[in-house]
Amino acid sequence: MSDASVDAPVPAGPCRVLVVDDNVDSAQSMSLLLGLEGYQVECAYDGEEALHSAERFAPQVVLLDLGLPRFSGFEVARRLRAEPNGDGLLLVAVSGYGRERDRQAAHDAGFDLHLTKPADPDEVLRVLADRQSLREARRRAGPSVKTTGSPDPAAAGPALPGSPGPGPEGAPAPRFDAPAAGAARTA
């Protein structure tokens, strides 16, 4: 047994994931990928449907687009957090809205992480595998966590346990230093 395997985080097993995106092809593609990895997945295509699906399906993780019809992803996140089990959810914004102010608005609405589209499938799988440590970090940090927006991961402070390594081709790794608004790699 190598030292690396002793220190590696033990991923949480597959769980229930709600994928919410008004782009049906995008939602179904993500659903297919996650289903092949053993996750129980349900899709919703607008904010109102997302709230109904969450009530019925009781997901542990919600991958949520921000620009949705009926209710925005921001509103869906606020409503999900207000539910009795809302604090136990891992809410991940997966959106084309990737500027610092968008990440901050996602954090303020209650999101744990922010991934910019197109989200790397391996990155999404790492987030799901690390979901318990990410939720615990959010609980410890409390609601005042702010994203630094620094493009230099070293300047942003220490990463959370289980943070993924560098992205492909020298792209910066997703930052988990601000659990509520970790930035995805930039294009």
Z-matrix of the N, CA and C atoms (Angstrom, degrees):
N
C 1 1.457
C 2 1.526 1 108.49
N 3 1.323 2 117.07 1 129.06
C 4 1.462 3 120.54 2 -177.56
C 5 1.524 4 110.11 3 -85.48
N 6 1.333 5 115.85 4 161.10
C 7 1.459 6 120.48 5 177.54
C 8 1.518 7 111.44 6 -61.74
N 9 1.342 8 116.14 7 -34.97
C 10 1.459 9 120.04 8 -177.76
C 11 1.523 10 110.81 9 -62.10
N 12 1.339 11 117.32 10 -39.13
C 13 1.456 12 118.54 11 -178.02
C 14 1.526 13 111.51 12 -71.42
N 15 1.323 14 117.78 13 -27.20
C 16 1.459 15 120.75 14 177.99
C 17 1.525 16 110.55 15 -69.48
N 18 1.327 17 117.72 16 -38.13
C 19 1.458 18 122.34 17 -176.97
C 20 1.520 19 113.94 18 -86.03
N 21 1.329 20 117.91 19 -13.90
C 22 1.458 21 120.68 20 -176.49
C 23 1.523 22 109.81 21 -67.89
N 24 1.346 23 117.22 22 138.02
C 25 1.458 24 118.78 23 178.29
C 26 1.520 25 109.85 24 -66.82
N 27 1.310 26 116.21 25 144.49
C 28 1.453 27 120.90 26 176.50
C 29 1.520 28 106.59 27 -84.13
N 30 1.342 29 117.53 28 116.22
C 31 1.460 30 118.40 29 -177.71
C 32 1.521 31 111.36 30 -68.30
N 33 1.302 32 114.72 31 145.86
C 34 1.452 33 120.13 32 174.05
C 35 1.525 34 107.21 33 -69.37
N 36 1.308 35 117.25 34 148.77
C 37 1.459 36 120.68 35 -179.81
C 38 1.517 37 111.34 36 -67.89
N 39 1.332 38 115.15 37 173.22
C 40 1.460 39 118.88 38 178.35
C 41 1.524 40 111.23 39 -56.14
N 42 1.307 41 114.78 40 151.30
C 43 1.457 42 121.08 41 -176.44
C 44 1.523 43 109.30 42 -141.02
N 45 1.306 44 115.98 43 -174.77
C 46 1.465 45 121.78 44 177.19
C 47 1.530 46 108.92 45 -87.53
N 48 1.339 47 115.69 46 126.59
C 49 1.461 48 121.89 47 -177.97
C 50 1.525 49 108.84 48 -125.19
N 51 1.321 50 115.36 49 127.78
C 52 1.459 51 121.40 50 173.33
C 53 1.521 52 107.64 51 -100.58
N 54 1.327 53 116.13 52 121.73
C 55 1.461 54 122.36 53 177.93
C 56 1.521 55 107.24 54 -103.96
N 57 1.335 56 116.14 55 122.60
C 58 1.466 57 120.69 56 -176.98
C 59 1.523 58 108.87 57 -123.28
N 60 1.325 59 115.57 58 116.30
C 61 1.465 60 121.03 59 179.23
C 62 1.516 61 107.51 60 -157.59
N 63 1.327 62 117.68 61 134.62
C 64 1.452 63 120.19 62 177.75
C 65 1.525 64 111.79 63 -75.83
N 66 1.323 65 117.98 64 -11.36
C 67 1.456 66 122.17 65 172.03
C 68 1.529 67 106.19 66 -85.77
N 69 1.319 68 116.26 67 101.44
C 70 1.463 69 121.87 68 -173.86
C 71 1.525 70 111.31 69 -58.16
N 72 1.340 71 117.51 70 -43.15
C 73 1.466 72 119.91 71 179.99
C 74 1.519 73 111.66 72 -61.60
N 75 1.318 74 116.71 73 -41.63
C 76 1.466 75 121.04 74 179.15
C 77 1.529 76 110.84 75 -63.71
N 78 1.328 77 116.68 76 -46.26
C 79 1.466 78 120.83 77 -179.62
C 80 1.525 79 110.80 78 -63.13
N 81 1.325 80 116.89 79 -44.74
C 82 1.455 81 119.99 80 -177.96
C 83 1.528 82 111.60 81 -69.12
N 84 1.325 83 117.51 82 -35.66
C 85 1.468 84 120.01 83 176.89
C 86 1.520 85 111.00 84 -63.87
N 87 1.327 86 116.91 85 -45.19
C 88 1.458 87 120.60 86 177.97
C 89 1.525 88 110.13 87 -63.38
N 90 1.314 89 116.66 88 -41.32
C 91 1.458 90 121.43 89 178.83
C 92 1.531 91 110.90 90 -60.66
N 93 1.302 92 117.04 91 -44.00
C 94 1.467 93 121.37 92 178.99
C 95 1.523 94 110.90 93 -61.89
N 96 1.327 95 116.87 94 -47.26
C 97 1.461 96 121.28 95 179.29
C 98 1.530 97 110.45 96 -58.15
N 99 1.313 98 116.82 97 -49.12
C 100 1.462 99 120.49 98 -177.29
C 101 1.520 100 111.33 99 -67.50
N 102 1.318 101 117.08 100 -36.97
C 103 1.457 102 120.81 101 176.73
C 104 1.523 103 111.80 102 -62.17
N 105 1.329 104 116.65 103 -39.90
C 106 1.466 105 120.76 104 177.48
C 107 1.522 106 111.85 105 -65.05
N 108 1.337 107 116.70 106 -24.76
C 109 1.464 108 121.66 107 179.09
C 110 1.534 109 111.97 108 -89.26
N 111 1.328 110 116.97 109 2.41
C 112 1.460 111 120.52 110 175.76
C 113 1.520 112 115.48 111 97.80
N 114 1.324 113 117.92 112 1.81
C 115 1.465 114 120.40 113 179.23
C 116 1.522 115 109.74 114 -79.64
N 117 1.331 116 116.72 115 147.50
C 118 1.456 117 122.26 116 170.93
C 119 1.521 118 105.90 117 -86.64
N 120 1.321 119 116.78 118 121.19
C 121 1.461 120 120.00 119 -171.00
C 122 1.523 121 110.67 120 -127.06
N 123 1.306 122 113.78 121 141.71
C 124 1.454 123 121.30 122 171.67
C 125 1.521 124 106.88 123 -133.23
N 126 1.336 125 115.93 124 148.32
C 127 1.467 126 120.77 125 179.91
C 128 1.524 127 110.30 126 -113.93
N 129 1.318 128 114.54 127 149.92
C 130 1.458 129 122.95 128 170.50
C 131 1.528 130 106.00 129 -137.10
N 132 1.331 131 116.54 130 151.93
C 133 1.463 132 120.35 131 -171.35
C 134 1.524 133 114.22 132 -119.84
N 135 1.326 134 117.85 133 3.70
C 136 1.455 135 121.28 134 172.05
C 137 1.527 136 108.00 135 -155.07
N 138 1.308 137 116.26 136 170.90
C 139 1.450 138 120.36 137 -174.52
C 140 1.510 139 114.58 138 -64.73
N 141 1.312 140 116.90 139 -40.13
C 142 1.459 141 119.87 140 -179.92
C 143 1.531 142 110.82 141 -65.86
N 144 1.334 143 116.24 142 -44.42
C 145 1.464 144 120.48 143 177.91
C 146 1.535 145 110.42 144 -62.75
N 147 1.320 146 117.05 145 -35.91
C 148 1.471 147 120.87 146 178.85
C 149 1.523 148 110.71 147 -60.65
N 150 1.333 149 117.37 148 -43.41
C 151 1.462 150 120.67 149 -179.79
C 152 1.525 151 111.58 150 -65.37
N 153 1.323 152 117.10 151 -41.47
C 154 1.467 153 120.51 152 178.17
C 155 1.532 154 110.17 153 -66.53
N 156 1.323 155 116.95 154 -43.30
C 157 1.466 156 120.79 155 179.61
C 158 1.528 157 111.00 156 -62.91
N 159 1.324 158 116.51 157 -41.09
C 160 1.468 159 120.14 158 -179.71
C 161 1.522 160 110.73 159 -63.64
N 162 1.307 161 116.97 160 -38.92
C 163 1.466 162 120.25 161 179.43
C 164 1.529 163 110.94 162 -65.26
N 165 1.318 164 117.18 163 -41.91
C 166 1.457 165 122.03 164 -177.10
C 167 1.520 166 113.01 165 -80.02
N 168 1.340 167 117.67 166 -42.44
C 169 1.469 168 124.05 167 -171.88
C 170 1.525 169 112.79 168 -87.52
N 171 1.316 170 117.77 169 -23.28
C 172 1.475 171 124.20 170 -179.30
C 173 1.533 172 111.72 171 51.06
N 174 1.344 173 116.99 172 62.42
C 175 1.466 174 119.06 173 -178.73
C 176 1.529 175 111.59 174 -69.74
N 177 1.325 176 114.85 175 158.45
C 178 1.462 177 121.35 176 173.11
C 179 1.523 178 110.06 177 -96.44
N 180 1.339 179 115.42 178 -24.39
C 181 1.465 180 122.62 179 179.48
C 182 1.520 181 107.83 180 -134.05
N 183 1.343 182 116.07 181 139.57
C 184 1.458 183 121.18 182 174.03
C 185 1.525 184 107.71 183 -124.53
N 186 1.329 185 115.40 184 119.42
C 187 1.468 186 122.35 185 172.64
C 188 1.519 187 105.04 186 -95.83
N 189 1.327 188 117.17 187 112.97
C 190 1.458 189 121.19 188 -163.35
C 191 1.522 190 111.90 189 -129.82
N 192 1.330 191 115.21 190 119.72
C 193 1.457 192 121.18 191 172.81
C 194 1.531 193 108.09 192 -68.52
N 195 1.307 194 116.96 193 152.06
C 196 1.468 195 120.17 194 -178.99
C 197 1.520 196 112.66 195 -90.13
N 198 1.325 197 117.39 196 -38.96
C 199 1.459 198 121.43 197 -176.66
C 200 1.520 199 110.78 198 -91.55
N 201 1.325 200 115.82 199 83.61
C 202 1.460 201 121.59 200 -176.88
C 203 1.525 202 110.69 201 -115.10
N 204 1.336 203 117.26 202 152.83
C 205 1.458 204 119.30 203 170.02
C 206 1.523 205 111.12 204 -73.96
N 207 1.305 206 116.17 205 163.54
C 208 1.472 207 126.96 206 179.75
C 209 1.510 208 111.60 207 71.24
N 210 1.335 209 119.16 208 -73.36
C 211 1.459 210 122.21 209 172.67
C 212 1.509 211 107.10 210 -123.27
N 213 1.321 212 117.51 211 136.18
C 214 1.460 213 120.16 212 176.85
C 215 1.523 214 109.78 213 -66.73
N 216 1.321 215 116.41 214 162.81
C 217 1.461 216 120.62 215 174.75
C 218 1.516 217 111.66 216 -59.96
N 219 1.334 218 116.95 217 -32.97
C 220 1.465 219 120.59 218 177.16
C 221 1.530 220 110.46 219 -61.44
N 222 1.338 221 116.27 220 -46.15
C 223 1.466 222 121.06 221 -179.74
C 224 1.517 223 111.02 222 -66.87
N 225 1.328 224 117.03 223 -40.64
C 226 1.468 225 120.49 224 177.61
C 227 1.528 226 109.60 225 -59.99
N 228 1.325 227 117.37 226 -45.09
C 229 1.468 228 121.12 227 -179.93
C 230 1.531 229 110.50 228 -60.76
N 231 1.322 230 117.33 229 -45.75
C 232 1.472 231 120.40 230 179.63
C 233 1.532 232 110.73 231 -59.90
N 234 1.322 233 116.08 232 -43.61
C 235 1.468 234 119.90 233 -178.98
C 236 1.534 235 111.55 234 -68.20
N 237 1.320 236 116.67 235 -39.93
C 238 1.470 237 119.29 236 178.42
C 239 1.523 238 110.84 237 -64.94
N 240 1.323 239 117.13 238 -39.94
C 241 1.470 240 120.38 239 179.19
C 242 1.532 241 111.27 240 -65.56
N 243 1.335 242 117.29 241 -28.63
C 244 1.459 243 121.14 242 -178.17
C 245 1.528 244 112.13 243 -77.16
N 246 1.320 245 117.76 244 -14.49
C 247 1.468 246 121.62 245 178.58
C 248 1.525 247 110.04 246 -70.25
N 249 1.338 248 117.86 247 155.87
C 250 1.471 249 120.60 248 -179.10
C 251 1.531 250 114.46 249 -54.22
N 252 1.328 251 118.57 250 -36.43
C 253 1.470 252 121.07 251 179.13
C 254 1.525 253 111.83 252 -98.29
N 255 1.314 254 117.11 253 11.42
C 256 1.464 255 121.20 254 -174.32
C 257 1.514 256 115.11 255 -62.82
N 258 1.324 257 116.93 256 -30.85
C 259 1.459 258 118.96 257 -179.37
C 260 1.528 259 112.05 258 -71.00
N 261 1.323 260 116.94 259 -22.28
C 262 1.457 261 120.50 260 -179.35
C 263 1.512 262 114.17 261 -83.94
N 264 1.317 263 118.00 262 -10.25
C 265 1.464 264 121.80 263 179.33
C 266 1.520 265 111.56 264 -75.62
N 267 1.325 266 116.12 265 146.47
C 268 1.461 267 120.65 266 166.69
C 269 1.521 268 105.35 267 -98.57
N 270 1.328 269 116.71 268 113.25
C 271 1.465 270 122.43 269 179.24
C 272 1.514 271 108.97 270 -102.73
N 273 1.340 272 115.27 271 121.27
C 274 1.456 273 121.47 272 -177.84
C 275 1.522 274 108.54 273 -120.65
N 276 1.312 275 116.70 274 116.26
C 277 1.463 276 120.75 275 173.50
C 278 1.521 277 107.13 276 -75.39
N 279 1.331 278 115.87 277 128.40
C 280 1.462 279 121.87 278 175.31
C 281 1.519 280 104.45 279 -125.84
N 282 1.332 281 115.71 280 100.92
C 283 1.455 282 118.74 281 -167.15
C 284 1.518 283 112.66 282 -148.51
N 285 1.304 284 114.98 283 155.64
C 286 1.454 285 121.07 284 171.40
C 287 1.519 286 111.84 285 -75.79
N 288 1.342 287 116.79 286 -12.40
C 289 1.460 288 121.28 287 175.87
C 290 1.524 289 107.10 288 -79.47
N 291 1.334 290 116.81 289 100.56
C 292 1.454 291 119.00 290 -172.55
C 293 1.513 292 116.04 291 -121.95
N 294 1.321 293 117.65 292 8.34
C 295 1.460 294 118.73 293 178.67
C 296 1.522 295 110.69 294 -73.59
N 297 1.309 296 115.60 295 163.53
C 298 1.469 297 120.54 296 -178.51
C 299 1.519 298 111.43 297 -55.40
N 300 1.312 299 118.49 298 -42.56
C 301 1.466 300 120.07 299 -178.81
C 302 1.532 301 111.22 300 -66.15
N 303 1.353 302 117.03 301 -30.75
C 304 1.456 303 120.26 302 176.15
C 305 1.525 304 110.62 303 -68.78
N 306 1.346 305 116.32 304 -42.62
C 307 1.469 306 119.97 305 178.06
C 308 1.530 307 110.64 306 -63.80
N 309 1.323 308 116.44 307 -39.52
C 310 1.465 309 119.67 308 178.92
C 311 1.526 310 110.94 309 -66.82
N 312 1.325 311 116.65 310 -41.27
C 313 1.470 312 119.96 311 178.05
C 314 1.528 313 110.37 312 -63.87
N 315 1.337 314 117.00 313 -37.49
C 316 1.466 315 120.78 314 177.02
C 317 1.534 316 109.89 315 -63.58
N 318 1.315 317 115.80 316 -45.14
C 319 1.470 318 120.13 317 177.28
C 320 1.523 319 110.49 318 -58.56
N 321 1.314 320 116.82 319 -47.22
C 322 1.460 321 121.42 320 -177.71
C 323 1.530 322 111.97 321 -62.90
N 324 1.344 323 116.33 322 -28.86
C 325 1.467 324 120.69 323 178.91
C 326 1.526 325 111.88 324 -80.32
N 327 1.342 326 117.12 325 -11.57
C 328 1.455 327 119.79 326 176.65
C 329 1.513 328 115.77 327 114.06
N 330 1.321 329 117.53 328 6.45
C 331 1.459 330 119.72 329 178.32
C 332 1.527 331 110.42 330 -71.24
N 333 1.338 332 115.22 331 146.69
C 334 1.458 333 121.55 332 176.52
C 335 1.521 334 111.32 333 -86.11
N 336 1.314 335 116.55 334 -36.79
C 337 1.465 336 122.60 335 -177.57
C 338 1.514 337 109.38 336 -141.25
N 339 1.340 338 114.02 337 160.87
C 340 1.457 339 120.47 338 177.03
C 341 1.520 340 107.73 339 -134.06
N 342 1.326 341 116.94 340 118.42
C 343 1.454 342 122.65 341 175.88
C 344 1.518 343 108.03 342 -112.31
N 345 1.318 344 115.88 343 134.73
C 346 1.452 345 120.27 344 -179.80
C 347 1.518 346 109.95 345 -91.91
N 348 1.336 347 115.42 346 134.46
C 349 1.468 348 121.53 347 178.58
C 350 1.518 349 110.17 348 -69.58
N 351 1.290 350 117.39 349 147.49
C 352 1.454 351 125.95 350 -5.12
C 353 1.520 352 109.58 351 -77.06
N 354 1.306 353 116.35 352 127.67
C 355 1.467 354 121.16 353 -179.07
C 356 1.531 355 109.04 354 -73.87
N 357 1.310 356 115.45 355 133.73
C 358 1.459 357 122.04 356 176.68
C 359 1.530 358 107.85 357 -66.77
N 360 1.332 359 118.58 358 123.66
C 361 1.468 360 120.41 359 -179.41
C 362 1.530 361 113.21 360 -55.37
N 363 1.327 362 117.66 361 -38.58
C 364 1.469 363 119.94 362 178.29
C 365 1.524 364 110.90 363 -64.09
N 366 1.317 365 116.88 364 -36.10
C 367 1.461 366 121.61 365 178.16
C 368 1.534 367 110.24 366 -65.42
N 369 1.329 368 116.58 367 -43.00
C 370 1.462 369 120.61 368 178.21
C 371 1.526 370 109.67 369 -62.20
N 372 1.318 371 117.46 370 -42.86
C 373 1.467 372 120.72 371 179.30
C 374 1.530 373 111.27 372 -64.67
N 375 1.335 374 117.56 373 -36.95
C 376 1.474 375 120.11 374 176.59
C 377 1.531 376 110.65 375 -64.52
N 378 1.314 377 116.10 376 -41.64
C 379 1.466 378 120.27 377 178.67
C 380 1.530 379 109.84 378 -61.06
N 381 1.322 380 116.94 379 -44.69
C 382 1.456 381 119.99 380 -179.95
C 383 1.526 382 111.18 381 -65.10
N 384 1.322 383 117.15 382 -39.84
C 385 1.463 384 120.56 383 179.14
C 386 1.527 385 111.40 384 -65.60
N 387 1.319 386 117.02 385 -32.73
C 388 1.469 387 122.33 386 -177.76
C 389 1.523 388 112.71 387 -97.50
N 390 1.306 389 118.45 388 14.01
C 391 1.468 390 121.18 389 -170.16
C 392 1.521 391 113.97 390 -57.54
N 393 1.319 392 117.88 391 -37.33
C 394 1.461 393 118.56 392 -177.88
C 395 1.524 394 111.39 393 -67.44
N 396 1.322 395 117.89 394 -43.50
C 397 1.464 396 119.18 395 179.95
C 398 1.526 397 110.84 396 -68.42
N 399 1.321 398 117.55 397 -31.85
C 400 1.463 399 120.30 398 178.16
C 401 1.527 400 111.07 399 -67.80
N 402 1.329 401 117.84 400 -41.95
C 403 1.465 402 120.96 401 178.04
C 404 1.527 403 110.40 402 -66.58
N 405 1.332 404 116.86 403 -41.84
C 406 1.464 405 119.84 404 179.29
C 407 1.525 406 110.47 405 -62.41
N 408 1.323 407 117.01 406 -40.11
C 409 1.465 408 120.49 407 179.02
C 410 1.527 409 110.38 408 -63.62
N 411 1.308 410 117.13 409 -38.51
C 412 1.474 411 120.67 410 178.74
C 413 1.529 412 109.68 411 -65.14
N 414 1.332 413 116.30 412 -44.15
C 415 1.466 414 119.04 413 179.94
C 416 1.517 415 111.07 414 -62.01
N 417 1.349 416 117.11 415 -42.50
C 418 1.468 417 120.70 416 -179.89
C 419 1.519 418 110.97 417 -66.17
N 420 1.337 419 116.69 418 -38.68
C 421 1.457 420 120.64 419 -176.22
C 422 1.520 421 111.65 420 -73.77
N 423 1.322 422 116.92 421 -29.85
C 424 1.457 423 120.12 422 -179.64
C 425 1.513 424 111.37 423 76.78
N 426 1.311 425 117.15 424 -178.98
C 427 1.455 426 121.99 425 -173.08
C 428 1.519 427 114.98 426 -74.92
N 429 1.327 428 118.50 427 -6.02
C 430 1.464 429 118.65 428 -175.69
C 431 1.518 430 114.09 429 -92.64
N 432 1.337 431 118.14 430 6.96
C 433 1.465 432 120.72 431 179.82
C 434 1.517 433 109.32 432 -63.55
N 435 1.301 434 116.68 433 132.43
C 436 1.458 435 121.67 434 177.56
C 437 1.520 436 108.95 435 -118.55
N 438 1.317 437 116.25 436 144.90
C 439 1.449 438 119.84 437 175.21
C 440 1.520 439 108.55 438 -80.82
N 441 1.314 440 116.85 439 141.99
C 442 1.455 441 119.16 440 -177.73
C 443 1.515 442 112.15 441 -82.59
N 444 1.307 443 116.60 442 -29.02
C 445 1.447 444 119.61 443 -178.36
C 446 1.506 445 113.27 444 71.93
N 447 1.301 446 118.60 445 4.83
C 448 1.446 447 121.49 446 -179.24
C 449 1.513 448 110.64 447 -71.03
N 450 1.335 449 119.10 448 128.60
C 451 1.454 450 120.13 449 178.62
C 452 1.523 451 111.86 450 -72.95
N 453 1.317 452 117.95 451 -13.13
C 454 1.453 453 121.74 452 -178.87
C 455 1.526 454 108.49 453 -97.16
N 456 1.369 455 118.41 454 106.81
C 457 1.455 456 119.63 455 -177.53
C 458 1.522 457 113.11 456 -56.77
N 459 1.331 458 118.34 457 -32.25
C 460 1.458 459 120.53 458 179.74
C 461 1.529 460 111.06 459 -66.95
N 462 1.330 461 116.57 460 -30.96
C 463 1.459 462 120.39 461 -179.33
C 464 1.519 463 111.43 462 -79.00
N 465 1.324 464 116.94 463 -15.26
C 466 1.452 465 120.80 464 -174.84
C 467 1.520 466 113.23 465 -82.88
N 468 1.304 467 118.16 466 -10.80
C 469 1.454 468 120.34 467 -179.37
C 470 1.506 469 110.75 468 104.40
N 471 1.319 470 116.55 469 -178.75
C 472 1.456 471 120.19 470 -175.39
C 473 1.523 472 111.42 471 -69.09
N 474 1.319 473 115.47 472 148.31
C 475 1.452 474 120.90 473 177.49
C 476 1.519 475 109.42 474 -85.76
N 477 1.304 476 115.46 475 158.84
C 478 1.453 477 120.40 476 176.77
C 479 1.512 478 109.62 477 -73.35
N 480 1.324 479 117.52 478 158.51
C 481 1.453 480 119.99 479 175.16
C 482 1.523 481 109.63 480 -58.64
N 483 1.329 482 115.84 481 140.03
C 484 1.455 483 120.51 482 178.53
C 485 1.506 484 113.73 483 83.82
N 486 1.336 485 118.74 484 8.38
C 487 1.451 486 120.10 485 178.23
C 488 1.509 487 109.47 486 -65.93
N 489 1.329 488 117.08 487 140.77
C 490 1.446 489 119.62 488 179.60
C 491 1.516 490 111.38 489 -69.38
N 492 1.297 491 115.84 490 159.60
C 493 1.462 492 121.73 491 178.88
C 494 1.509 493 110.91 492 -78.28
N 495 1.332 494 116.39 493 -168.18
C 496 1.453 495 120.37 494 -178.29
C 497 1.518 496 111.92 495 -58.90
N 498 1.306 497 115.24 496 149.10
C 499 1.453 498 120.47 497 178.47
C 500 1.509 499 111.06 498 -75.94
N 501 1.337 500 116.75 499 175.34
C 502 1.454 501 120.69 500 -178.22
C 503 1.523 502 111.71 501 -66.76
N 504 1.301 503 114.99 502 150.93
C 505 1.461 504 123.29 503 174.51
C 506 1.517 505 113.24 504 51.60
N 507 1.325 506 116.80 505 39.07
C 508 1.460 507 120.18 506 174.60
C 509 1.510 508 114.86 507 79.78
N 510 1.347 509 118.33 508 2.16
C 511 1.459 510 119.92 509 178.41
C 512 1.520 511 108.53 510 -67.84
N 513 1.332 512 118.26 511 145.31
C 514 1.467 513 118.94 512 179.38
C 515 1.521 514 110.66 513 -63.79
N 516 1.310 515 115.39 514 148.57
C 517 1.460 516 120.68 515 177.24
C 518 1.517 517 109.10 516 -71.30
N 519 1.328 518 116.67 517 155.96
C 520 1.455 519 117.77 518 173.55
C 521 1.516 520 109.03 519 -61.60
N 522 1.337 521 116.73 520 140.71
C 523 1.461 522 119.93 521 -176.47
C 524 1.508 523 109.63 522 -94.36
N 525 1.310 524 115.76 523 128.74
C 526 1.441 525 121.52 524 177.34
C 527 1.516 526 109.71 525 -113.74
N 528 1.334 527 117.72 526 17.00
C 529 1.451 528 121.14 527 -179.44
C 530 1.517 529 111.18 528 -71.66
N 531 1.296 530 117.06 529 -25.66
C 532 1.455 531 121.90 530 174.52
C 533 1.526 532 105.51 531 -116.53
N 534 1.335 533 118.29 532 89.35
C 535 1.437 534 121.68 533 -169.29
C 536 1.517 535 114.94 534 -51.69
N 537 1.300 536 117.24 535 -31.50
C 538 1.449 537 118.60 536 -176.12
C 539 1.517 538 112.87 537 -81.68
N 540 1.303 539 118.46 538 -11.81
C 541 1.449 540 119.65 539 -175.66
C 542 1.514 541 111.60 540 -151.40
N 543 1.287 542 119.82 541 41.27
C 544 1.464 543 122.61 542 -179.81
C 545 1.502 544 109.46 543 -59.41
N 546 1.288 545 117.12 544 130.33
C 547 1.457 546 121.19 545 -176.82
C 548 1.507 547 110.51 546 -81.61
N 549 1.289 548 115.57 547 144.22
C 550 1.462 549 120.23 548 174.69
C 551 1.519 550 108.35 549 -85.51
N 552 1.327 551 115.40 550 169.89
C 553 1.466 552 118.31 551 179.45
C 554 1.525 553 110.06 552 -62.88
N 555 1.282 554 114.92 553 151.61
C 556 1.462 555 120.09 554 -178.43
C 557 1.505 556 109.51 555 -98.23
N 558 1.338 557 115.53 556 153.72
C 559 1.461 558 119.80 557 -178.80
C 560 1.497 559 110.88 558 -82.60
